[in-house]
Amino acid sequence: MTCCWAWFVFKLLLCESFAELVKYLVLRPEGGSATKSFPSLSITL
């Protein structure tokens, strides 16, 4: 049962980070808006 929960949480985190990445890539061409929306992301990248 613990394994199932771990997999569920892992999938949830993966989907969340993937969604953030997609949002970042979508907003990026607009010029600067991505940096305002994701300041932490621009610092890491």
C-alpha positions in Angstrom: 0.0 0.0 0.0 2.9 2.4 0.8 4.3 1.8 -2.7 1.0 2.8 -4.3 1.0 6.0 -2.3 4.6 6.8 -3.2 3.9 6.2 -6.9 0.8 8.5 -6.6 2.8 11.3 -5.0 5.6 10.8 -7.5 3.2 11.1 -10.4 1.5 14.1 -8.9 4.8 15.9 -8.5 5.9 14.9 -12.0 2.7 16.3 -13.5 3.0 19.5 -11.5 6.5 20.2 -12.6 5.6 19.2 -16.2 2.7 21.7 -16.2 5.0 24.4 -14.9 7.5 23.7 -17.7 4.7 23.8 -20.3 3.4 27.1 -18.9 6.9 28.5 -19.0 7.5 27.4 -22.6 4.1 28.8 -23.7 4.7 32.2 -22.0 8.3 32.4 -23.1 7.8 33.8 -26.7 5.7 36.7 -25.3 8.9 38.3 -24.1 9.6 38.7 -20.4 6.2 37.6 -19.2 7.7 34.2 -18.3 10.3 35.8 -16.1 7.6 37.7 -14.2 5.4 34.7 -13.8 8.3 32.3 -12.8 11.1 34.3 -11.2 12.5 31.2 -9.4 12.4 29.3 -12.7 14.4 31.9 -14.5 17.0 31.9 -11.7 17.4 28.1 -11.9 17.6 28.2 -15.7 
